[in-house]
């Protein structure tokens, strides 16, 4: 078992205090957005044996197990993060596996540099993800019922939004949502900027259900994503609740601290709330235009104390253990690789003492006994 030394990414939307508070360290004054745990080449975790990429590359079958290598190849198929949103992230969507393969191959054929600002596909993998709240956590997830979205926009009392309201009353629903999102993202920038400014004023005045959009507009003045965000469900997670975000589902995280796990991919199509490239035609190919409930997940407990967050994919499996007594021990040994992350209390994992924000990598089949009093998240795969 390897104690992990992890990189913190200073993205502008990050909270300057949430991750330091979890770790028990002093804030630097700079945003600390994400702490990465895994073998992503952009910021691999470090161990006493080298980076986790180097450790796995040296002997994939020993570290990952034969079944995981056979199913996912000689790489860790997930990336675990602590995510601390102090401001809204970009409104975004991820491709499914077939779309990612097609998009990546197309951009490779066209010789678009992988670091080009207008490149959409950094790899040929999909990026399903799960966010589990450690604090109260606000986000946007999936399309509202079009009539509910129409009512939300109509009550702002803004003339320039009336055409969108009318479109949202049309049928079928998927076509109505597609037309409205297309119209928002292709509108004249100056006219849209004025509309967003009016909407921001109205949202601030109305408060209540409009408060999240007033905050979004404060961070992204004039951005068409402010109006697009109002097409989506707003959800507030309580600690321990989670959201699963599959392919084609538009979403954004707004505020809060959580544990996030995802397939090991960088593929993001943006819909707004960003100065980065928005490829509208490709976005419209990827988005699934169907209204849906956000589907808040709560963990399912098993007799051995594991609380599992059920998802429909195999690249990751996230669960947690709430350990009430220092004397009780749990054997977490598995034939697949694991990352263990403490988020509360103090947990003994093998020979390592884990305090909040500290983590360890457990190679496949390696003995993994944990004890203590606290909360431990366990990330692995289904193989």
Secondary structure, 3 states (H helix, E strand, C coil): CEECECEEECCCCECCCHHHHHHCCCCCCCCCCEEEEECCCCCCCEECCEEHHHHHHHCHHHHHCHHHHHHHCCCCCEEEEEEEECCCCCEEECCCHHHHHHHHHHHHHCCCCCCCCCCCCCCCCCCCEEEEECCCEEEEEEECCHHHHHHHHHCCCCHHHHHHHHHHCCCCHHHHHHHHHHHHHHCCHHHHHHHHHHHHHHHHHHCHHHHHHHHHHHHCCCCCHHHHHCCEEEEEECCCCEEEECCCCCEEEEEEEEEEEEECCCCCEEEECCCCCCCHHHHHHHCCCCECCCCCECCEECCCCCEEECCCCCCCEEEEEEECCCCCEEECCCCCCEEEEEEEEEEEECCEEEECCCEEEECCCCCCEEEEEEEEEEEECCC
